[in-house]
Amino acid sequence: MHSASGGIRYQPQGDGDPDYADPSFRHALPTNEWPHPMSEIFDVLLEAGLRIAMFRERPALAWRMFKGMVQGAGGLWRIPEGLPQIPLSFSLKARRPA
């Protein structure tokens, strides 16, 4: 899927930026990333004729996205209690109508 929202080029600073999944790994080369707003994901699926069968927002990730996140049950990372909570990931199931 190509994002209508356009790509973002990140240029590492100094010795490189830490990887979100492995902070000991440093990115020395620029990266190109494409954000996909929820509306874009849903629109593409619906335009393809699929039916949304399930959608769930999740409060946890398998990696530490933000400084200050805490690792909880099952090793998942969450925003600490007492701070505003936002969905960090989602699960979606789409089906082609019979």
C-alpha positions in Angstrom: 0.0 0.0 0.0 1.4 3.4 -1.0 0.6 6.2 1.4 -1.2 9.2 0.1 0.1 11.1 3.1 3.7 11.1 1.7 6.9 9.8 3.1 9.1 11.2 5.8 12.9 11.1 5.5 14.8 10.8 8.8 18.5 11.9 8.9 20.4 10.3 11.8 22.3 12.6 14.1 25.8 12.1 15.4 26.6 8.4 15.7 23.1 7.5 14.5 19.7 7.1 16.1 18.9 4.0 18.2 16.5 1.4 16.7 13.1 1.3 18.4 13.3 -2.5 18.8 17.0 -2.7 19.7 18.4 0.4 21.3 21.9 -1.0 21.0 21.7 -0.8 17.2 22.4 2.6 15.7 21.0 3.7 12.4 23.8 5.4 10.5 21.9 5.8 7.2 18.8 7.9 6.5 15.5 6.1 6.6 12.3 6.7 4.7 9.0 6.1 6.5 5.4 6.4 5.5 2.7 7.1 8.1 -0.7 5.4 7.4 -3.6 7.2 9.1 -6.4 4.9 10.3 -8.7 6.5 7.7 -6.4 5.5 4.9 -6.2 1.9 6.1 -9.9 1.6 6.4 -10.6 3.3 3.0 -8.2 1.0 1.1 -9.9 -2.1 2.6 -13.4 -0.9 1.9 -12.5 0.3 -1.6 -11.2 -3.2 -2.3 -14.7 -4.6 -1.4 -13.7 -6.0 1.9 -15.9 -6.0 5.0 -14.4 -5.1 8.4 -15.1 -8.1 10.6 -13.1 -7.0 13.7 -11.2 -4.0 14.9 -9.5 -3.7 18.4 -7.2 -1.0 19.7 -4.5 -2.2 22.1 -2.7 -0.3 24.9 0.6 -2.1 24.5 3.5 -2.8 22.1 6.3 -5.4 21.8 8.8 -2.5 21.8 9.4 0.7 23.7 8.1 3.4 21.4 8.4 6.3 23.9 10.9 7.1 26.7 9.2 6.5 30.0 7.1 3.5 28.9 7.0 0.6 31.3 7.4 -3.1 30.6 4.5 -5.1 31.9 2.9 -8.5 31.7 4.2 -10.7 29.0 7.0 -8.2 28.2 4.8 -5.7 26.5 5.5 -2.0 26.8 2.8 0.4 28.0 2.3 4.1 28.9 2.5 4.3 32.7 -0.7 4.6 34.7 -1.6 8.1 35.7 -0.6 9.5 32.2 -3.1 10.0 29.4 -3.6 6.7 27.6 -3.7 6.4 23.8 -4.0 3.3 21.6 -0.5 2.0 20.7 -1.4 -0.7 18.2 -4.4 -2.4 16.7 -5.8 -5.7 15.3 -8.0 -5.7 12.3 -9.7 -8.5 10.4 -11.2 -7.9 7.0 -13.1 -10.4 4.9 -14.3 -10.6 1.3 -18.1 -11.0 1.2 -19.2 -14.4 0.0 
